[in-house]
């Protein structure tokens, strides 16, 4: 989406991708991808498409990883973007220069100088790998979920999944169906949101994309609605949820509850220690194991940038509007934000702000105002919401608050709102 915007704005640019094709993490052949065979989108096709390029009606409600891979490739072809990208080349180092430019070193040995730098590498490439007491003694296998691919890996094994994010619950469900014995360790109470309410995709129903069935009204407290439908999680051996529904990144999965209810998966508390042959949990219970999967998330990391200055806190870049560097006026990030919403259109909203800034820098119009905002403006993008205290939620955004603030800035700086017709002229 950033490249599409640059093309329409007429901005000259170079674009590098380390893989041999587009589609990022959704290509299972891309080295380092966190993708696995059972992965599906957690938002539905009704809320998830790019502006001007909806997901095909032939897609199921929740597309699989390979359908998303192909969708992104089709997007690139539709807007004639693949001839713009240099594939198989990565950025090794980027350094700011005294004349407000960037010197960039590439994996092909070239060195180039640019007027600006846009980082759109994504945030699920660098595993957050905790060290657990005693793990060096374990005679089985310990993997981070980024290394997991297929449930076939679990056959004949006793498996422990640690972590209850969306990948963790997917992989735990795989283990429940394929492993000899499957255990699911969580350290706090999570909320598990059904992908369907009243037979319709939850996100599409709650957002108003789909009309509720006759006699059903989706109003009031969504937490109470989901709690009523899902029920008491402690019956499955899980801790009671410790937060409201939208105070944490949504876990869009109730398959895991099905498997817990049928005994194919056993809930366990946090791990206290790893032994030679298994794990001891904080409640004093223990299990014998062949394999441990750490579904413990990812660190924000941009290896080619200096991450030790005051712009990084708790492993996250502290960006204006989650887009703009506050230290370098020509450094931008796309996709370095978290919100309880389908991401693709939000990435396009971010890209529009980058384009606004590039035009202001080129013309001088509004540029000093934008520089002042980057230095001193600190809007509450959480919209007063209290998110749980974790590194992941440091940069969490309340979507309506964010969109409203971007709209105010677009009006202030005479920038049009992106919509489904914005890029029609680029369609091939």
Helices and strands as residue ranges (DSSP letters): H 2-9, E 16-17, G 24-26, H 45-48, H 65-78, G 82-84, E 86-87, E 91-96, E 102-106, E 111-114, E 117-119, E 126-127, G 135-137, E 141-144, G 145-147, G 151-154, E 158-162, H 166-178, E 181-185, E 196-197, E 200-201, H 202-206, H 222-230, G 233-236, G 245-247, H 255-261, E 266-268, E 271-274, E 278-281, E 286-288, E 291-294, E 298-299, E 312-313, E 316-317, E 331-333, E 338-339, H 344-363, H 367-376, G 391-395, E 396-397, H 399-412, G 424-426
